[in-house]
Amino acid sequence: MENAIHAGERIIPAADSKALIQSLKASQHAHDEVWKAEVLDLLRLLNATLTSVTEGGNAMKVTILK
């Protein structure tokens, strides 16, 4: 099999490639956990805000201006 290697490209042995992919997946998983924690914090803040402005979950009162 003939390979075309361009300037600046590297050939990575299969064993190293597998370790690299696993490392990238672990890094992505760690990032996902941080993202989930941030979203959960924002949802808690939103819940607290909505509970506050609706006086414990009651319907919000509005005034229609004509």
N, C-alpha and C positions, 0 to 999 in steps of 0.2 A: 504494500500500500504506500502510496506517495502522499506526503503531507506538504502543504504550502504554509511556510512559516514567514510571517511578515516582520519587518523591522519593529523592534520593541515588544514583540510577543515572546512568551516563555512557554516551554514545554514542562508540564508538571507531571511527575510520576503518579500513577494511579493511586498508590497508597497515600501520597501527600494530598492528592486531589480529594480523596474521601475524607481525610482529616480536616481539610479546609472547608468542605461543604458542611460537615458536622459542626464545626466551629461557627460558621455563619448561621446555621439553624439555631444553635444555642444562643447566639447573640440576638437573633430575631425574637426568640422566645422571651428572653430577658426584657427586651424592648416592649413586647406585647404585655408583659406583666406590669410594667411601669405605666403603659398607656391605659390598661384596664383600671389601675388604681386611680389615675387622674380622672377618668370618666366617672368612676364611682364617687369620687369626691365631689365632682360637679353635679352629679345627680342628687347627692345628699343636700348640697347647697340649694339646688332648684326646689327640692321637696320642702326644705325649711322655709324658703321664700314664699312658695305657693301656700303653704300652711299658714304663714303669717298674714299674707294679704287677703286670704279668704276666711280669716278668723277661725282656723281649725278645720278647714275643708268645706265650709259653707259656700254656696253659690256667690260669685262676685256680684256686687250691686253696681249697676251702671246708670248713668243719666244720659238720655238721648237728647241732644240739642238740635233744635230746628232752626 
